[in-house]
Amino acid sequence: MTSALNSNYSLVIIFAILALETGLPLIIGLPGDTLLITAGLFAAGIGSTHGHHLNIVLVAIGAPISAIVGSQFGHWLGWHYGIKIFSKPDSKFFDPGKIKSAEKYIVKYGRGRAIVLGRFIPVIRGLINPLSGIIRVPFKTFAFWNVLGAIIWTQVLIWGAYAAGNTFANTISKYITDIILVIAGITVLPLGWEIFKEWRSRKHLS
């Protein structure tokens, strides 16, 4: 990841992954959190090669836009095609039960909180947008909370990492690879837990 973020295509890579992770329910578990934190660190000059580092302003502006666009597409996809996709009982990729789970999640936290908080949970982040479309969360309502959630999610991680990179530059530079691996491990834990629960439930049914 560090070499990719130091390449000439770094911003394209960052924005594309953010859009894909939040827009397509098939692509769940992409390292959005890790990517934002790493981008913030690299913008602070951590791990830079040949003096090249990311422009923090471009990262801070482009990241939420990418997340917003991806999520809006996910909502549109769920609204127009979600029922057909999730209603297939023999689907290898989509479990119809996820619709009920999403409804319970949204009922528990309310539409706004569910969409905003879902940004910070890898598994939910890839599903909440199309599922919001499936259960007919109105476009304007979803768009408002989508924009708010994308801004909070991206700016907290980017600027938090940027501040840490500037404050603890020497320490972070020494252990940048280990730090990124730890962050990646923490952010994929929810995905691993979901996979484990799915495996355990199928094992009990078999």
Secondary structure, DSSP 8 states (H G I E B T S, - for coil): -HHHHTSTTHHHHHHHHHHHHHH-TTS----HHHHHHHHHHHHTTTT-BTTB---HHHHHHHHHHHHHHHHHHHHHHHHHHHHHHHT-TT-SS--THHHHHHHHHHHHH-HHHHHHHHTTSHHHHHHHHHHHHHTT--HHHHHHHHHHHHHHHHHHHHHHHHHHHHHSHHHHHHTHHHHHHHHHHHHTHHHHHHHHHHHHHHHHH-
